[in-house]
Amino acid sequence: MIRKFLLSLALFLVGCAGLGVPTADTFNKKALAAVSTVEAIAKSATSLRAAGKLSDADRDNIVSTLETSLAGIRVARQVYTTNPQAGNDKLSATITVLSALQLYLATREK
């Protein structure tokens, strides 16, 4: 199951690159993109909930994950000022969580 998910995530990321979606090339651009992703996920989840495609439990889990992700982005920014590698690692982990959440929501749109 996890392998299937990781393969899907890798294909998704490769697909985005193939479509010409620009990738952020600095820490600050990556952090801003992560915040934008949080906002996009929140909008998508709101639409899916209104359409009856998300349960209350799903909604609660998504809200919690988004709050945790925003906190992770803030921590990554703070850590980056004194330890860029650790800040990048924290941000990358947060982005991975957001990517997984996007993939989950994509399955709910069907």
Secondary structure, 3 states (H helix, E strand, C coil): CHHHHHHHHHHHHHHHHHCCCCCCCCHHHHHHHHHHHHHHHHHHHHHHHHCCCCCHHHHHHHHHHHHHHHHHHHHHHHHHHHCHHHHHHHHHHHHHHHHHHHHHHHHHCC
